[in-house]
């Protein structure tokens, strides 16, 4: 049975994996306008606002990708006690996402990224965020919620945006809990400390993130990838290192082998959020029992769909199949 047939069989059986997403939650705020003159106050454009839109960002974009695929999703994370936090919960609840493991922290604001765009050109981004590690009592509350939800999950996905949630100790506690319950952990990493991800099943950095974490100057070919990967395997003992390579596709690396998977995209307008799509698709199909290689093939086609759109986007299984049939 070829891969398309396998995916159609999954669709016909109406299988819906349950995914527990733990991650840095944020709101993406877009201001769209036009600019025809410079300000008399400073050499900057004057933007005449035409519309505004709000969507989920960070781990929230991973959640929306999973929802679009048809997964049952539970979310654990931290938000502020503010309007943006309430809005984030409302959006997720409206999409059928279970949010009872999201913890409120009165000492921090919900992360908001505001992007001001003229046409498709981004002029500036304004971030409102607190990136300090969460307090010990909130860690315990979060862990209690994760333990309460872990048995119903088919897979656990960690979406790290380096916003203070994934302190090394807490990250290891989460991974250990998942492993004790025989749940595979897939991680979209951030930062230089990959030792905190020890015990994960899949870690998915991009090329730049891998080079920084492995402390190597550049990664320009498969040999460079394999050398950098050795450092991460020593630190984490992960089963799979999946490296996204932008216009070159992705690489699947284990301690025994490596494989390059060429890019599927024919049009690229915006790569924003493509990594979120890739990790969501990999987690979704791995949870359904497909091999990591099959899940990555599907993720490559999924990424080809979302980079055709401006801003973070999602894709469906039907769209993935359509892209595969036309490739």
FINU-677431 format. One record per residue (C-alpha): residue in three letters; x, y, z. Coordinates in Angstrom, 1 decimal. Example, Ala and Ser with C-alpha at 12.3 -4.5 7.8 and 13.67 -1.06 7.14 Angstrom:
R loke     xx     yy     zz
R  ALA   12.3   -4.5    7.8
R  SER   13.7   -1.1    7.1
This chain:
R loke     xx     yy     zz
R  UNK    0.0    0.0    0.0
R  UNK    1.5    3.4   -1.0
R  UNK    1.5    6.4    1.3
R  UNK   -1.5    8.1   -0.3
R  UNK   -3.5    4.9    0.1
R  UNK   -2.5    4.6    3.7
R  UNK   -3.6    8.2    4.4
R  UNK   -6.9    7.7    2.6
R  UNK   -7.4    4.5    4.7
R  UNK   -6.9    6.5    7.9
R  UNK   -9.4    9.1    6.7
R  UNK  -12.0    6.4    5.9
R  UNK  -11.6    4.9    9.4
R  UNK  -12.1    8.4   10.9
R  UNK   -9.2    7.9   13.2
R  UNK   -8.5   11.0   15.3
R  UNK   -5.3   10.9   17.4
R  UNK   -5.2   12.7   20.7
R  UNK   -2.3   15.1   21.1
R  UNK   -1.2   16.8   24.2
R  UNK    0.6   20.0   23.3
R  UNK    2.7   21.7   25.9
R  UNK    4.2   25.0   24.9
R  UNK    4.8   28.7   24.9
R  UNK    1.4   30.2   24.0
R  UNK    1.1   33.6   22.4
R  UNK   -1.2   35.8   20.3
R  UNK   -0.2   37.1   16.8
R  UNK   -1.7   40.5   16.2
R  UNK   -1.6   41.9   12.6
R  UNK   -2.2   45.5   11.6
R  UNK   -2.7   46.0    7.9
R  UNK   -2.5   49.4    6.2
R  UNK   -1.1   51.6    3.5
R  UNK    1.8   54.0    3.6
R  UNK    2.3   56.9    1.1
R  UNK    4.4   59.4    3.1
R  UNK    7.0   59.8    5.8
R  UNK    6.3   61.2    9.2
R  UNK    7.5   64.8    9.8
R  UNK    8.6   63.6   13.3
R  UNK   11.1   61.0   12.2
R  UNK   12.2   59.3    8.9
R  UNK    9.6   56.5    9.2
R  UNK    6.5   55.7    7.2
R  UNK    3.1   56.8    8.3
R  UNK    0.7   53.8    8.2
R  UNK   -2.9   54.4    7.6
R  UNK   -4.6   51.4    9.3
R  UNK   -7.1   49.5    7.2
R  UNK   -7.8   46.4    9.2
R  UNK   -6.5   44.3   12.2
R  UNK   -6.6   40.6   12.8
R  UNK   -5.7   38.3   15.7
R  UNK   -4.7   34.6   15.6
R  UNK   -2.9   32.1   17.8
R  UNK    0.9   32.2   17.7
R  UNK    3.7   30.1   19.0
R  UNK    2.4   26.8   20.4
R  UNK   -1.1   28.0   19.5
R  UNK   -0.2   27.8   15.8
R  UNK    0.9   24.2   16.3
R  UNK   -2.5   23.6   18.0
R  UNK   -4.4   25.1   15.0
R  UNK   -2.4   22.9   12.6
R  UNK   -3.4   19.8   14.6
R  UNK   -7.0   20.9   14.7
R  UNK   -7.0   21.5   10.9
R  UNK   -5.7   17.9   10.5
R  UNK   -8.5   16.5   12.6
R  UNK   -6.7   15.8   15.9
R  UNK   -8.2   15.9   19.4
R  UNK   -6.0   18.4   21.2
R  UNK   -5.3   19.2   24.8
R  UNK   -3.1   22.2   25.7
R  UNK   -0.8   22.9   28.6
R  UNK    1.0   26.2   29.0
R  UNK    1.0   29.6   30.8
R  UNK   -0.8   32.8   30.1
R  UNK   -1.3   36.1   31.9
R  UNK   -4.4   37.2   33.6
R  UNK   -5.4   39.7   30.9
R  UNK   -7.6   40.3   27.9
R  UNK   -5.2   38.5   25.5
R  UNK   -5.1   35.4   27.7
R  UNK   -8.9   35.3   27.7
R  UNK   -9.0   35.8   24.0
R  UNK   -6.5   32.9   23.5
R  UNK   -8.6   30.6   25.6
R  UNK  -11.8   31.6   23.7
R  UNK  -10.2   30.9   20.3
R  UNK   -9.0   27.5   21.4
R  UNK  -12.3   26.6   23.1
R  UNK  -14.2   27.6   20.0
R  UNK  -12.1   25.1   18.0
R  UNK  -12.9   22.3   20.4
R  UNK   -9.4   22.3   22.1
R  UNK   -9.2   21.2   25.8
R  UNK   -7.7   24.1   27.7
R  UNK   -8.1   23.1   31.4
R  UNK   -4.3   22.5   31.7
R  UNK   -3.5   26.1   30.8
R  UNK   -2.2   27.9   33.9
R  UNK   -2.7   31.7   34.6
R  UNK    0.2   33.7   36.0
R  UNK   -0.6   37.0   37.5
R  UNK    3.1   38.1   37.3
R  UNK    3.4   38.0   33.6
R  UNK    1.5   39.2   30.5
R  UNK    0.3   36.9   27.8
R  UNK    2.8   37.1   25.0
R  UNK    1.7   39.2   22.0
R  UNK    3.5   39.8   18.8
R  UNK    2.2   42.7   16.8
R  UNK    3.2   43.0   13.2
R  UNK    2.5   46.1   11.1
R  UNK    2.3   45.4    7.4
R  UNK    1.9   47.5    4.3
R  UNK    0.7   45.2    1.5
R  UNK    2.8   42.0    2.1
R  UNK    5.8   43.9    3.5
R  UNK    6.3   43.8    7.3
R  UNK    7.5   47.2    8.5
R  UNK    8.0   46.4   12.2
R  UNK    7.2   43.8   14.9
R  UNK    6.4   44.8   18.5
R  UNK    6.7   42.1   21.2
R  UNK    5.1   42.3   24.6
R  UNK    6.3   39.4   26.7
R  UNK    7.9   38.1   29.9
R  UNK   10.5   35.4   29.4
R  UNK   11.4   34.6   33.0
R  UNK   10.9   31.0   34.2
R  UNK    7.6   30.4   35.8
R  UNK    7.4   30.2   39.6
R  UNK    7.7   26.9   41.5
R  UNK    4.0   26.8   42.6
R  UNK    2.9   27.2   38.9
R  UNK    5.3   24.4   37.8
R  UNK    3.5   22.1   40.3
R  UNK    0.1   23.2   39.0
R  UNK    1.2   22.6   35.4
R  UNK    2.6   19.2   36.2
R  UNK   -0.6   18.2   38.0
R  UNK   -2.6   19.1   34.9
R  UNK   -0.2   17.2   32.6
R  UNK   -0.4   14.1   34.8
R  UNK   -4.2   14.3   34.7
R  UNK   -4.2   14.4   30.9
R  UNK   -1.3   12.2   29.9
R  UNK   -3.2    8.9   29.8
R  UNK   -5.7   10.1   27.2
R  UNK   -2.9   11.4   24.9
R  UNK   -1.5    9.3   22.0
R  UNK    1.6   11.5   21.8
R  UNK    3.1   14.5   23.6
R  UNK    4.3   17.5   21.6
R  UNK    6.6   20.2   23.2
R  UNK    6.6   23.6   21.3
R  UNK    9.5   25.6   22.8
R  UNK    9.6   29.3   21.9
R  UNK   12.1   30.2   24.6
R  UNK    9.5   32.3   26.5
R  UNK   10.2   30.9   30.0
R  UNK    8.1   27.7   30.1
R  UNK   10.8   25.1   29.4
R  UNK   13.3   25.6   32.1
R  UNK   15.6   22.5   32.2
R  UNK   14.2   21.0   35.4
R  UNK   10.6   21.3   34.3
R  UNK   11.3   20.1   30.8
R  UNK   13.0   16.9   32.1
R  UNK   10.0   16.3   34.5
R  UNK    7.6   16.5   31.6
R  UNK    9.6   14.2   29.4
R  UNK   10.1   11.7   32.2
R  UNK    6.3   11.7   33.0
R  UNK    5.6   11.0   29.3
R  UNK    8.1    8.2   29.1
R  UNK    6.8    6.6   32.3
R  UNK    3.4    6.5   30.6
R  UNK    4.9    5.2   27.4
R  UNK    4.0    8.3   25.4
R  UNK    6.4    9.4   22.6
R  UNK    7.6   13.0   22.9
R  UNK    8.3   15.2   19.9
R  UNK    9.9   18.5   20.3
R  UNK   10.3   21.7   18.4
R  UNK   13.3   23.1   20.2
R  UNK   14.7   26.6   20.9
R  UNK   17.9   27.9   22.5
R  UNK   21.3   26.3   23.0
R  UNK   20.6   23.8   25.8
R  UNK   19.5   20.6   24.2
R  UNK   20.4   18.5   27.2
R  UNK   17.0   19.5   28.7
R  UNK   15.4   17.5   25.9
R  UNK   17.1   14.2   27.0
R  UNK   14.7   11.3   26.5
R  UNK   12.7   12.7   23.6
R  UNK   11.7   10.5   20.7
R  UNK   12.0   13.3   18.0
R  UNK   13.7   16.7   18.1
R  UNK   13.1   19.0   15.1
R  UNK   15.5   22.0   14.8
R  UNK   16.0   24.0   11.7
R  UNK   19.5   24.3   10.2
R  UNK   20.4   27.5   12.0
R  UNK   19.1   26.1   15.4
R  UNK   21.1   22.9   15.0
R  UNK   24.3   24.8   14.1
R  UNK   24.0   27.0   17.2
R  UNK   23.1   24.2   19.5
R  UNK   26.0   22.0   18.2
R  UNK   28.4   25.0   18.3
R  UNK   29.4   24.7   14.7
R  UNK   30.1   27.5   12.3
R  UNK   28.0   26.4    9.4
R  UNK   26.0   23.5    8.0
R  UNK   26.1   23.4    4.2
R  UNK   25.9   19.6    3.3
R  UNK   24.9   16.2    4.7
R  UNK   28.3   15.6    6.2
R  UNK   28.0   18.8    8.2
R  UNK   24.5   17.8    9.3
R  UNK   25.7   14.4   10.5
R  UNK   28.7   15.9   12.4
R  UNK   26.4   18.5   14.2
R  UNK   23.9   15.8   14.9
R  UNK   26.5   13.7   16.8
R  UNK   26.6   16.5   19.4
R  UNK   22.9   16.4   19.9
R  UNK   22.7   12.6   20.1
R  UNK   25.3   12.7   22.8
R  UNK   23.3   15.3   24.8
R  UNK   19.9   13.9   24.3
R  UNK   19.9   10.3   23.2
R  UNK   17.0   11.1   21.0
R  UNK   15.8    8.5   18.5
R  UNK   15.4   10.9   15.6
R  UNK   16.8   14.3   14.7
R  UNK   14.7   15.9   12.0
R  UNK   16.3   19.0   10.5
R  UNK   14.3   21.4    8.4
R  UNK   16.4   23.0    5.6
R  UNK   14.1   25.7    4.2
R  UNK   14.3   25.5    0.4
R  UNK   16.3   22.2    0.5
R  UNK   13.6   20.3    2.3
R  UNK   14.5   18.3    5.5
R  UNK   16.9   15.6    6.8
R  UNK   16.0   12.6    8.9
R  UNK   19.0   11.6   11.0
R  UNK   19.5    8.8   13.5
R  UNK   22.7    7.6   15.1
R  UNK   22.9    4.9   12.4
R  UNK   21.7    6.6    9.2
R  UNK   20.7    9.8    7.5
R  UNK   18.4   10.7    4.7
R  UNK   17.7   13.9    2.8
R  UNK   14.1   14.6    1.7
R  UNK   14.0   17.3   -1.1
R  UNK   11.6   20.2   -0.8
R  UNK    8.1   19.9   -2.3
R  UNK    7.2   23.6   -2.6
R  UNK    6.7   25.1   -6.0
R  UNK    5.8   28.6   -4.8
R  UNK    7.1   30.3   -1.7
R  UNK    5.6   33.5   -0.4
R  UNK    6.1   33.3    3.4
R  UNK    7.8   30.6    5.5
R  UNK    6.3   32.0    8.8
R  UNK    4.9   29.1   10.8
R  UNK    6.0   26.4    8.4
R  UNK    8.0   24.7   11.2
R  UNK    4.9   24.6   13.3
R  UNK    3.1   22.8   10.5
R  UNK    5.9   20.3   10.1
R  UNK    6.0   19.3   13.8
R  UNK    2.2   19.1   13.9
R  UNK    2.0   16.8   10.9
R  UNK    4.9   14.6   12.1
R  UNK    3.2   14.2   15.5
R  UNK   -0.2   13.6   14.0
R  UNK    0.8   10.8   11.7
R  UNK    3.3    9.3   14.1
R  UNK    0.5    9.0   16.7
R  UNK   -1.5    7.1   14.1
R  UNK    1.2    4.5   13.7
R  UNK    2.9    5.7   10.5
R  UNK    6.7    5.5   10.4
R  UNK    8.8    8.6   11.0
R  UNK    9.9    8.6    7.4
R  UNK    6.3    8.5    6.2
R  UNK    5.3   11.2    8.6
R  UNK    8.1   13.4    7.4
R  UNK    7.1   12.9    3.7
R  UNK    3.7   14.1    4.6
R  UNK    5.1   17.0    6.6
R  UNK    7.2   18.0    3.6
R  UNK    4.1   18.3    1.4
R  UNK    2.2   20.1    4.2
R  UNK    4.9   22.7    4.4
R  UNK    4.7   23.1    0.6
R  UNK    1.1   24.1    1.1
R  UNK    1.5   26.6    3.9
R  UNK    4.5   28.6    2.4
R  UNK    2.2   29.6   -0.4
R  UNK    0.3   31.9    2.0
R  UNK    1.3   35.1    3.8
R  UNK    1.5   34.7    7.6
R  UNK    1.0   31.5    9.6
R  UNK   -1.3   29.1    7.8
R  UNK   -2.6   25.6    8.3
R  UNK   -3.3   22.7    5.9
R  UNK   -5.7   19.8    5.8
R  UNK   -5.2   16.1    5.0
R  UNK   -7.1   16.5    1.7
R  UNK   -4.7   19.4    0.7
R  UNK   -1.7   17.3    1.6
R  UNK   -3.0   14.4   -0.6
R  UNK   -3.7   16.8   -3.4
R  UNK   -0.1   18.2   -3.3
R  UNK    1.3   14.6   -3.3
R  UNK   -0.9   13.6   -6.3
R  UNK    0.3   16.7   -8.2
R  UNK    4.0   16.3   -7.4
